[in-house]
Amino acid sequence: MRIDLKDAGRRFNQEWIFRNFTYSFHSAGKYAILGPNGSGKSTLLSVILGALAPSEGTISYADGYDIAVEQIYRYISFAAPYLDLVEEFTLQETIDFHFKFKQFHPDIDAVQLMDLLGLAKSQDKALKYFSSGMKQRTKLALACCTNSPLLFLDEPTSNLDKQGMIWYHELIEKFSAGRIVLVGSNQENEYSFCDHLIQVMDFKEQ
């Protein structure tokens, strides 16, 4: 899998969030998009995953053949604190619903996923009664345990305690091999495993 951006930029109204972003993401690479709060990390991540179109420049995807941006969602797993879950669904219904559209990672199945979450006692509880940490665990587990070549995580440890942080790193270690992993963050403990660091501030209009 490969993602190429050339001279990409994104603006809202007259303000450029980033410009002249030229970069290639390759399979099995782990990348961190870094910058202070409000710097445009989530915007850049949204452009890369195809949720936002660049205001200028180009983005292309290939996996042995060219992939249209309208189809790239099929290749992506994504987790972020602002990504909503269906609050009325139980945990079991959430897992079942997600995997009607996605395939399980080869190293896990539905029973093992529930064990991995450590929330078996809450499997029949509606998500609206979950704590913020339980919801974030659910989002991360669904993303990481999906069989997709692209794994995008924005502020992945939001609402996680110390034990949750350890769990997150174990999740990444087990399910990140052979995938392009992108992490939007300003906390080193979220991206310490990344090989490539991208500073959004380096792509601000001068």
Secondary structure, 3 states (H helix, E strand, C coil): CEEEEEEEEEEECCEEEEEEEEEEEECCCEEEEECCCCCCHHHHHHHHCCCCCCCEEEEEEECCCEECHHHHHHHEEEECCCCCCCCCCEHHHHHHHHHHHCCECCCCCHHHHHHHHCCHHHCCCEHHHCCHHHHHHHHHHHHHCECCCEEEEECCCCCCCHHHHHHHHHHHHHHCCCCEEEEEECCHHHHCCCCEEEEHHHHCCC
